[in-house]
């Protein structure tokens, strides 16, 4: 992700409906998992790292770019710079790795997933979120440095062939998918932008309602899965 996009993300993410709900999704995944040592891969400014920290995890933000790492450090987070395909972490030293909206940026996503398996202890967790459905590919994907969008089969296959046991793959941002698809047909850049507060509140209400509806198997904009190292 470009430095300007990382700085924009850091400025928006505390209030922006999409990032707020994504943090809630991570918090829900953490329930029932005993806190330990965690790595937030592709952490950008560390929004998800703060969720881990607040839930009792000894969490480190790992960010490739100088700008994102700088923002995470400014926020008082333990931060290291590194490549997701060659994590600067000892074998079997982590209980949890989070990679939310990271794998789609990496040409060799197999190498990244294999290295996550290397650094996890047996029984360790790998939380993944990725954008889905190649039909939604747009200028937004290009602006933020995506190289692919996933499907349920391609995400499951990626995890299984690299030694993970994935749980159910769930859709997210289902209710707003028609709006996203329409907007991206005419978009010319990233969707990361400030918006009027009433629009932000309205979108937040819609995405929050999704928590309570049986829509996780329907087409959405993102996929989420919790996998384990056997």
Buried (B, 14 or more C-beta within 10 A) or exposed (E): BEEEBBBBBBBBBEBBBBBBBBBBBBBEBBEEBEBBBBBBBBBBBBBBBBBBBEBEBBBBBBBBBEBBBBBBBEBEBBBBBBBBBEBEBEEEBBBBBBBBBBBBBBEEBBBBBBBBBBBBBEEBBBBBBBBBBEEBBBBBBBBBEBEBBBBBEBBBEBBEEBBBEBBEBBBBBBBBBEEBBEEBEEBEEBBBEEBEEEEBEEBBEBBEEBEEEEBBEEBBBBBBBBBBBE
